[in-house]
Amino acid sequence: MKGQALGVVRAIGLMSGTSLDGVDVALLETDGERIAAFGPTGYRPYTEEERALLRQALAQGAHLTDRAARPGVLAEADAFVTRVHAETVETFIADYRIDRACIALVGFHGQTVLHKPAARLTVQIGDGAALARRLKLPVAYDFRQADISAGGQGAPLVPVYHQALARDLKRPHPIAVLNVGGVANVTFVDGGDPVACDTGPGNALIDDFMRDRTGAPYDNFGDVAATGIPDQAFIDRVLADGFFARKPPKSLDRNSFAFANIGLPDYSVPDGAATLSALTVQAVGLIVAKLPAEPKAWIVAGGGARNRTLVKMLKARLAPATVEAADEVGWSADALEAQAFAYLAVRTLNGLPYTYPTTTGVARPMSGGIIARS
């Protein structure tokens, strides 16, 4: 069926991001080009014990050299990711009384535990074929490897969906869509192929700092950061890393700027949260000069869109461009990436490209992914 273009279909998308907060799920109606309708969305949070398991998997995943290997805790985490995504879809279908026969397929990203494009290696745990068997639905998965095998970065993948959302948005163009998950990435939309890259740390460092210092999973609404003072000297030292000087396309592993790598000082909790928030924002600011033109409007999605302090900092840094949260323009800040993987699943089914020289550095526009049937 792959490569045989279909009309508008219903697809379910799933996303478990680098913030390790939980599984987002969304229904989308699309032909892989235009978005016909948004369906319901849902969320299944991870417990602290489940997050701990995934953090162990991330730590062990950093040492993988074989993307198919699942040594130690990775086997347990792989089975957990598959099971929890299956349960999330089953609950979603039941809660919204969705007719399973009307679902064309499911887009399943899995959980990234390693992303090293220079080594042509990316690993997402979770078994797409097992998920298809349990759900009795086709499942599109392994979205990154074809691009990486062809010399691309394998990330970011969502820009083609950002473009589908933004192309008709009634805002001054060019538009930049900023997704602030564990890692932050930006998509520049102005009529041609999207231009995109990771900008630097997103919520991951802030979340890790808050959990380490307070036990809280994140800085709720950025209220702690709002009371602190950023350490600009530290920020400047981190931003001197060569990654920030490179032009798009470029991508990061969640652990690229882990505390052990950046020498985080022993800040008070407010000052640490403020410093790491400002680091995320200033990294975004550095990318503006590397885009084809200066965006006139920025739309912020992902968990960072809920962080009032982060958004306030972005507005100050990106002025005179406007900065709005995705919800303010009628998009779903929380479910946008889940919707994107429904969209990418349909593009995979129809053989349409979703990575480009301008988004991942691959030599030509490419489709990818594997479709498992039940």
DRENSETOR-543618 format. One record per residue (C-alpha): x, y, z; residue number from 1. Coordinates in steps of 0.25 Angstrom, whole numbers. Layout:
BEGIN
@px = X | py = Y | pz = Z | num = NUM
...
//
This chain:
BEGIN
@px = 0 | py = 0 | pz = 0 | num = 1
@px = 12 | py = 9 | pz = 2 | num = 2
@px = 14 | py = 18 | pz = -10 | num = 3
@px = -1 | py = 17 | pz = -14 | num = 4
@px = -6 | py = 31 | pz = -11 | num = 5
@px = -19 | py = 32 | pz = -4 | num = 6
@px = -29 | py = 43 | pz = -1 | num = 7
@px = -32 | py = 48 | pz = 12 | num = 8
@px = -31 | py = 38 | pz = 23 | num = 9
@px = -32 | py = 37 | pz = 38 | num = 10
@px = -19 | py = 34 | pz = 45 | num = 11
@px = -15 | py = 34 | pz = 60 | num = 12
@px = -1 | py = 40 | pz = 64 | num = 13
@px = 7 | py = 37 | pz = 76 | num = 14
@px = 19 | py = 44 | pz = 83 | num = 15
@px = 27 | py = 42 | pz = 95 | num = 16
@px = 38 | py = 53 | pz = 95 | num = 17
@px = 51 | py = 56 | pz = 101 | num = 18
@px = 44 | py = 63 | pz = 113 | num = 19
@px = 40 | py = 49 | pz = 117 | num = 20
@px = 26 | py = 54 | pz = 122 | num = 21
@px = 17 | py = 44 | pz = 116 | num = 22
@px = 10 | py = 40 | pz = 103 | num = 23
@px = 2 | py = 50 | pz = 95 | num = 24
@px = -8 | py = 44 | pz = 85 | num = 25
@px = -16 | py = 51 | pz = 74 | num = 26
@px = -26 | py = 48 | pz = 63 | num = 27
@px = -23 | py = 55 | pz = 50 | num = 28
@px = -31 | py = 55 | pz = 36 | num = 29
@px = -21 | py = 58 | pz = 25 | num = 30
@px = -17 | py = 53 | pz = 11 | num = 31
@px = -2 | py = 56 | pz = 15 | num = 32
@px = -2 | py = 69 | pz = 9 | num = 33
@px = -14 | py = 78 | pz = 14 | num = 34
@px = -20 | py = 76 | pz = 28 | num = 35
@px = -35 | py = 73 | pz = 26 | num = 36
@px = -39 | py = 73 | pz = 41 | num = 37
@px = -33 | py = 72 | pz = 55 | num = 38
@px = -39 | py = 61 | pz = 63 | num = 39
@px = -38 | py = 59 | pz = 78 | num = 40
@px = -25 | py = 59 | pz = 86 | num = 41
@px = -21 | py = 52 | pz = 99 | num = 42
@px = -9 | py = 50 | pz = 109 | num = 43
@px = -4 | py = 39 | pz = 117 | num = 44
@px = 6 | py = 44 | pz = 128 | num = 45
@px = 17 | py = 35 | pz = 132 | num = 46
@px = 19 | py = 32 | pz = 147 | num = 47
@px = 32 | py = 36 | pz = 154 | num = 48
@px = 36 | py = 21 | pz = 154 | num = 49
@px = 33 | py = 20 | pz = 139 | num = 50
@px = 41 | py = 33 | pz = 136 | num = 51
@px = 53 | py = 27 | pz = 145 | num = 52
@px = 52 | py = 14 | pz = 135 | num = 53
@px = 53 | py = 23 | pz = 123 | num = 54
@px = 64 | py = 31 | pz = 129 | num = 55
@px = 72 | py = 18 | pz = 131 | num = 56
@px = 69 | py = 14 | pz = 117 | num = 57
@px = 75 | py = 28 | pz = 112 | num = 58
@px = 87 | py = 26 | pz = 120 | num = 59
@px = 90 | py = 12 | pz = 115 | num = 60
@px = 85 | py = 16 | pz = 101 | num = 61
@px = 97 | py = 26 | pz = 100 | num = 62
@px = 106 | py = 14 | pz = 99 | num = 63
@px = 99 | py = 6 | pz = 88 | num = 64
@px = 107 | py = 4 | pz = 75 | num = 65
@px = 96 | py = -6 | pz = 69 | num = 66
@px = 82 | py = 1 | pz = 67 | num = 67
@px = 75 | py = -13 | pz = 69 | num = 68
@px = 82 | py = -17 | pz = 82 | num = 69
@px = 74 | py = -16 | pz = 95 | num = 70
@px = 84 | py = -20 | pz = 106 | num = 71
@px = 80 | py = -19 | pz = 121 | num = 72
@px = 70 | py = -9 | pz = 124 | num = 73
@px = 67 | py = -5 | pz = 110 | num = 74
@px = 59 | py = -18 | pz = 108 | num = 75
@px = 50 | py = -15 | pz = 119 | num = 76
@px = 49 | py = 0 | pz = 114 | num = 77
@px = 46 | py = -5 | pz = 100 | num = 78
@px = 34 | py = -14 | pz = 105 | num = 79
@px = 29 | py = -3 | pz = 114 | num = 80
@px = 29 | py = 7 | pz = 103 | num = 81
@px = 21 | py = -2 | pz = 93 | num = 82
@px = 11 | py = -6 | pz = 104 | num = 83
@px = 8 | py = 8 | pz = 109 | num = 84
@px = 6 | py = 13 | pz = 95 | num = 85
@px = -3 | py = 2 | pz = 92 | num = 86
@px = -11 | py = 5 | pz = 105 | num = 87
@px = -11 | py = 20 | pz = 101 | num = 88
@px = -17 | py = 17 | pz = 88 | num = 89
@px = -27 | py = 7 | pz = 93 | num = 90
@px = -32 | py = 17 | pz = 104 | num = 91
@px = -33 | py = 28 | pz = 94 | num = 92
@px = -41 | py = 20 | pz = 84 | num = 93
@px = -51 | py = 16 | pz = 95 | num = 94
@px = -52 | py = 29 | pz = 102 | num = 95
@px = -55 | py = 36 | pz = 89 | num = 96
@px = -63 | py = 24 | pz = 83 | num = 97
@px = -55 | py = 24 | pz = 70 | num = 98
@px = -59 | py = 14 | pz = 60 | num = 99
@px = -46 | py = 6 | pz = 59 | num = 100
@px = -50 | py = 2 | pz = 44 | num = 101
@px = -48 | py = 17 | pz = 40 | num = 102
@px = -34 | py = 18 | pz = 45 | num = 103
@px = -24 | py = 16 | pz = 33 | num = 104
@px = -12 | py = 15 | pz = 42 | num = 105
@px = -4 | py = 19 | pz = 54 | num = 106
@px = 8 | py = 28 | pz = 54 | num = 107
@px = 18 | py = 23 | pz = 65 | num = 108
@px = 31 | py = 30 | pz = 68 | num = 109
@px = 35 | py = 22 | pz = 80 | num = 110
@px = 45 | py = 28 | pz = 90 | num = 111
@px = 58 | py = 33 | pz = 86 | num = 112
@px = 70 | py = 28 | pz = 94 | num = 113
@px = 81 | py = 31 | pz = 85 | num = 114
@px = 83 | py = 41 | pz = 73 | num = 115
@px = 97 | py = 42 | pz = 67 | num = 116
@px = 95 | py = 45 | pz = 52 | num = 117
@px = 110 | py = 47 | pz = 50 | num = 118
@px = 111 | py = 32 | pz = 53 | num = 119
@px = 99 | py = 29 | pz = 45 | num = 120
@px = 92 | py = 24 | pz = 57 | num = 121
@px = 79 | py = 27 | pz = 63 | num = 122
@px = 71 | py = 18 | pz = 73 | num = 123
@px = 56 | py = 19 | pz = 77 | num = 124
@px = 52 | py = 8 | pz = 86 | num = 125
@px = 38 | py = 2 | pz = 85 | num = 126
@px = 34 | py = -9 | pz = 75 | num = 127
@px = 25 | py = -4 | pz = 64 | num = 128
@px = 22 | py = -18 | pz = 59 | num = 129
@px = 17 | py = -22 | pz = 72 | num = 130
@px = 9 | py = -10 | pz = 74 | num = 131
@px = 2 | py = -13 | pz = 60 | num = 132
@px = -1 | py = -27 | pz = 65 | num = 133
@px = -7 | py = -23 | pz = 78 | num = 134
@px = -15 | py = -11 | pz = 72 | num = 135
@px = -19 | py = -19 | pz = 60 | num = 136
@px = -16 | py = -6 | pz = 52 | num = 137
@px = -5 | py = -3 | pz = 42 | num = 138
@px = 6 | py = 5 | pz = 49 | num = 139
@px = 17 | py = 14 | pz = 43 | num = 140
@px = 30 | py = 15 | pz = 51 | num = 141
@px = 45 | py = 16 | pz = 50 | num = 142
@px = 43 | py = 30 | pz = 43 | num = 143
@px = 58 | py = 35 | pz = 45 | num = 144
@px = 67 | py = 24 | pz = 40 | num = 145
@px = 65 | py = 25 | pz = 25 | num = 146
@px = 69 | py = 39 | pz = 25 | num = 147
@px = 81 | py = 37 | pz = 34 | num = 148
@px = 86 | py = 25 | pz = 25 | num = 149
@px = 85 | py = 35 | pz = 14 | num = 150
@px = 94 | py = 44 | pz = 21 | num = 151
@px = 84 | py = 53 | pz = 27 | num = 152
@px = 83 | py = 58 | pz = 42 | num = 153
@px = 70 | py = 50 | pz = 44 | num = 154
@px = 64 | py = 62 | pz = 51 | num = 155
@px = 56 | py = 70 | pz = 52 | num = 156
@px = 44 | py = 62 | pz = 46 | num = 157
@px = 33 | py = 71 | pz = 49 | num = 158
@px = 36 | py = 83 | pz = 40 | num = 159
@px = 27 | py = 78 | pz = 28 | num = 160
@px = 15 | py = 78 | pz = 38 | num = 161
@px = 19 | py = 92 | pz = 43 | num = 162
@px = 19 | py = 96 | pz = 29 | num = 163
@px = 5 | py = 90 | pz = 26 | num = 164
@px = 0 | py = 98 | pz = 38 | num = 165
@px = 7 | py = 111 | pz = 36 | num = 166
@px = 5 | py = 113 | pz = 21 | num = 167
@px = -9 | py = 118 | pz = 22 | num = 168
@px = -8 | py = 125 | pz = 36 | num = 169
@px = -12 | py = 139 | pz = 36 | num = 170
@px = 0 | py = 145 | pz = 41 | num = 171
@px = 11 | py = 153 | pz = 35 | num = 172
@px = 21 | py = 144 | pz = 27 | num = 173
@px = 31 | py = 138 | pz = 28 | num = 174
@px = 27 | py = 130 | pz = 40 | num = 175
@px = 36 | py = 122 | pz = 50 | num = 176
@px = 30 | py = 111 | pz = 58 | num = 177
@px = 38 | py = 108 | pz = 70 | num = 178
@px = 35 | py = 95 | pz = 77 | num = 179
@px = 41 | py = 95 | pz = 91 | num = 180
@px = 42 | py = 80 | pz = 96 | num = 181
@px = 54 | py = 74 | pz = 103 | num = 182
@px = 62 | py = 80 | pz = 91 | num = 183
@px = 57 | py = 92 | pz = 84 | num = 184
@px = 55 | py = 93 | pz = 69 | num = 185
@px = 50 | py = 103 | pz = 59 | num = 186
@px = 44 | py = 103 | pz = 45 | num = 187
@px = 44 | py = 115 | pz = 36 | num = 188
@px = 32 | py = 115 | pz = 27 | num = 189
@px = 32 | py = 125 | pz = 15 | num = 190
@px = 27 | py = 118 | pz = 3 | num = 191
@px = 38 | py = 108 | pz = -2 | num = 192
@px = 43 | py = 95 | pz = 5 | num = 193
@px = 43 | py = 97 | pz = 20 | num = 194
@px = 57 | py = 101 | pz = 26 | num = 195
@px = 59 | py = 95 | pz = 40 | num = 196
@px = 68 | py = 91 | pz = 51 | num = 197
@px = 70 | py = 89 | pz = 66 | num = 198
@px = 74 | py = 102 | pz = 73 | num = 199
@px = 79 | py = 96 | pz = 86 | num = 200
@px = 74 | py = 91 | pz = 99 | num = 201
@px = 59 | py = 93 | pz = 101 | num = 202
@px = 52 | py = 88 | pz = 114 | num = 203
@px = 62 | py = 76 | pz = 117 | num = 204
@px = 72 | py = 84 | pz = 125 | num = 205
@px = 62 | py = 92 | pz = 133 | num = 206
@px = 54 | py = 79 | pz = 136 | num = 207
@px = 67 | py = 71 | pz = 140 | num = 208
@px = 71 | py = 83 | pz = 149 | num = 209
@px = 58 | py = 84 | pz = 156 | num = 210
@px = 57 | py = 69 | pz = 158 | num = 211
@px = 71 | py = 68 | pz = 164 | num = 212
@px = 69 | py = 80 | pz = 173 | num = 213
@px = 55 | py = 80 | pz = 177 | num = 214
@px = 49 | py = 67 | pz = 173 | num = 215
@px = 39 | py = 74 | pz = 164 | num = 216
@px = 38 | py = 69 | pz = 150 | num = 217
@px = 39 | py = 83 | pz = 144 | num = 218
@px = 38 | py = 98 | pz = 147 | num = 219
@px = 23 | py = 100 | pz = 147 | num = 220
@px = 19 | py = 112 | pz = 138 | num = 221
@px = 34 | py = 116 | pz = 139 | num = 222
@px = 30 | py = 122 | pz = 153 | num = 223
@px = 43 | py = 118 | pz = 160 | num = 224
@px = 51 | py = 124 | pz = 148 | num = 225
@px = 44 | py = 137 | pz = 149 | num = 226
@px = 50 | py = 140 | pz = 163 | num = 227
@px = 64 | py = 137 | pz = 159 | num = 228
@px = 75 | py = 144 | pz = 152 | num = 229
@px = 82 | py = 138 | pz = 140 | num = 230
@px = 97 | py = 136 | pz = 140 | num = 231
@px = 101 | py = 142 | pz = 127 | num = 232
@px = 116 | py = 138 | pz = 127 | num = 233
@px = 112 | py = 124 | pz = 129 | num = 234
@px = 102 | py = 125 | pz = 117 | num = 235
@px = 112 | py = 132 | pz = 108 | num = 236
@px = 122 | py = 120 | pz = 111 | num = 237
@px = 112 | py = 110 | pz = 107 | num = 238
@px = 108 | py = 117 | pz = 95 | num = 239
@px = 122 | py = 118 | pz = 90 | num = 240
@px = 121 | py = 103 | pz = 87 | num = 241
@px = 122 | py = 101 | pz = 72 | num = 242
@px = 108 | py = 96 | pz = 70 | num = 243
@px = 102 | py = 109 | pz = 72 | num = 244
@px = 111 | py = 116 | pz = 61 | num = 245
@px = 106 | py = 105 | pz = 50 | num = 246
@px = 96 | py = 109 | pz = 40 | num = 247
@px = 83 | py = 100 | pz = 38 | num = 248
@px = 81 | py = 88 | pz = 37 | num = 249
@px = 87 | py = 83 | pz = 50 | num = 250
@px = 82 | py = 74 | pz = 61 | num = 251
@px = 85 | py = 70 | pz = 75 | num = 252
@px = 84 | py = 58 | pz = 84 | num = 253
@px = 76 | py = 61 | pz = 97 | num = 254
@px = 89 | py = 58 | pz = 105 | num = 255
@px = 98 | py = 67 | pz = 96 | num = 256
@px = 98 | py = 78 | pz = 107 | num = 257
@px = 96 | py = 70 | pz = 119 | num = 258
@px = 101 | py = 76 | pz = 133 | num = 259
@px = 113 | py = 67 | pz = 132 | num = 260
@px = 117 | py = 73 | pz = 119 | num = 261
@px = 114 | py = 88 | pz = 122 | num = 262
@px = 120 | py = 89 | pz = 136 | num = 263
@px = 107 | py = 95 | pz = 143 | num = 264
@px = 111 | py = 103 | pz = 155 | num = 265
@px = 104 | py = 101 | pz = 169 | num = 266
@px = 93 | py = 111 | pz = 167 | num = 267
@px = 82 | py = 114 | pz = 176 | num = 268
@px = 69 | py = 108 | pz = 170 | num = 269
@px = 63 | py = 121 | pz = 165 | num = 270
@px = 76 | py = 125 | pz = 159 | num = 271
@px = 79 | py = 112 | pz = 153 | num = 272
@px = 65 | py = 111 | pz = 147 | num = 273
@px = 66 | py = 126 | pz = 141 | num = 274
@px = 80 | py = 123 | pz = 135 | num = 275
@px = 76 | py = 110 | pz = 128 | num = 276
@px = 63 | py = 117 | pz = 123 | num = 277
@px = 71 | py = 129 | pz = 118 | num = 278
@px = 81 | py = 119 | pz = 111 | num = 279
@px = 69 | py = 113 | pz = 104 | num = 280
@px = 64 | py = 126 | pz = 99 | num = 281
@px = 78 | py = 132 | pz = 95 | num = 282
@px = 81 | py = 119 | pz = 87 | num = 283
@px = 68 | py = 122 | pz = 79 | num = 284
@px = 72 | py = 137 | pz = 78 | num = 285
@px = 85 | py = 132 | pz = 71 | num = 286
@px = 78 | py = 125 | pz = 60 | num = 287
@px = 71 | py = 137 | pz = 55 | num = 288
@px = 83 | py = 142 | pz = 47 | num = 289
@px = 85 | py = 128 | pz = 41 | num = 290
@px = 71 | py = 127 | pz = 35 | num = 291
@px = 68 | py = 132 | pz = 21 | num = 292
@px = 61 | py = 144 | pz = 26 | num = 293
@px = 57 | py = 150 | pz = 39 | num = 294
@px = 43 | py = 144 | pz = 44 | num = 295
@px = 32 | py = 154 | pz = 46 | num = 296
@px = 24 | py = 144 | pz = 54 | num = 297
@px = 28 | py = 133 | pz = 64 | num = 298
@px = 18 | py = 122 | pz = 68 | num = 299
@px = 23 | py = 114 | pz = 81 | num = 300
@px = 18 | py = 100 | pz = 83 | num = 301
@px = 22 | py = 88 | pz = 92 | num = 302
@px = 24 | py = 89 | pz = 107 | num = 303
@px = 31 | py = 102 | pz = 106 | num = 304
@px = 18 | py = 109 | pz = 102 | num = 305
@px = 13 | py = 107 | pz = 116 | num = 306
@px = 25 | py = 113 | pz = 122 | num = 307
@px = 21 | py = 128 | pz = 124 | num = 308
@px = 35 | py = 132 | pz = 128 | num = 309
@px = 41 | py = 125 | pz = 116 | num = 310
@px = 31 | py = 132 | pz = 106 | num = 311
@px = 33 | py = 145 | pz = 113 | num = 312
@px = 48 | py = 144 | pz = 110 | num = 313
@px = 45 | py = 140 | pz = 96 | num = 314
@px = 37 | py = 152 | pz = 94 | num = 315
@px = 48 | py = 161 | pz = 99 | num = 316
@px = 59 | py = 154 | pz = 91 | num = 317
@px = 51 | py = 153 | pz = 77 | num = 318
@px = 45 | py = 167 | pz = 77 | num = 319
@px = 40 | py = 173 | pz = 68 | num = 320
@px = 34 | py = 160 | pz = 63 | num = 321
@px = 22 | py = 155 | pz = 70 | num = 322
@px = 22 | py = 143 | pz = 79 | num = 323
@px = 10 | py = 135 | pz = 82 | num = 324
@px = 7 | py = 121 | pz = 88 | num = 325
@px = 1 | py = 111 | pz = 78 | num = 326
@px = -12 | py = 111 | pz = 85 | num = 327
@px = -14 | py = 126 | pz = 83 | num = 328
@px = -14 | py = 123 | pz = 67 | num = 329
@px = -24 | py = 111 | pz = 68 | num = 330
@px = -13 | py = 100 | pz = 69 | num = 331
@px = -11 | py = 90 | pz = 80 | num = 332
@px = 2 | py = 93 | pz = 87 | num = 333
@px = 2 | py = 80 | pz = 95 | num = 334
@px = -3 | py = 71 | pz = 84 | num = 335
@px = 5 | py = 77 | pz = 72 | num = 336
@px = 16 | py = 66 | pz = 71 | num = 337
@px = 6 | py = 55 | pz = 72 | num = 338
@px = -2 | py = 61 | pz = 61 | num = 339
@px = 11 | py = 62 | pz = 53 | num = 340
@px = 13 | py = 47 | pz = 54 | num = 341
@px = -1 | py = 44 | pz = 49 | num = 342
@px = 3 | py = 54 | pz = 38 | num = 343
@px = 16 | py = 47 | pz = 35 | num = 344
@px = 10 | py = 33 | pz = 36 | num = 345
@px = 0 | py = 37 | pz = 24 | num = 346
@px = 12 | py = 43 | pz = 16 | num = 347
@px = 20 | py = 30 | pz = 19 | num = 348
@px = 8 | py = 22 | pz = 14 | num = 349
@px = 7 | py = 31 | pz = 1 | num = 350
@px = 22 | py = 31 | pz = -1 | num = 351
@px = 23 | py = 46 | pz = 1 | num = 352
@px = 35 | py = 53 | pz = 6 | num = 353
@px = 36 | py = 58 | pz = 20 | num = 354
@px = 51 | py = 61 | pz = 21 | num = 355
@px = 58 | py = 71 | pz = 12 | num = 356
@px = 72 | py = 77 | pz = 9 | num = 357
@px = 68 | py = 89 | pz = 17 | num = 358
@px = 63 | py = 82 | pz = 29 | num = 359
@px = 72 | py = 70 | pz = 31 | num = 360
@px = 83 | py = 72 | pz = 21 | num = 361
@px = 80 | py = 60 | pz = 13 | num = 362
@px = 84 | py = 61 | pz = -2 | num = 363
@px = 69 | py = 60 | pz = -7 | num = 364
@px = 55 | py = 60 | pz = -1 | num = 365
@px = 52 | py = 47 | pz = 5 | num = 366
@px = 41 | py = 39 | pz = 10 | num = 367
@px = 44 | py = 28 | pz = 20 | num = 368
@px = 38 | py = 20 | pz = 31 | num = 369
@px = 34 | py = 5 | pz = 32 | num = 370
@px = 19 | py = 1 | pz = 32 | num = 371
@px = 16 | py = -11 | pz = 40 | num = 372
@px = 2 | py = -18 | pz = 38 | num = 373
@px = -6 | py = -25 | pz = 48 | num = 374
//
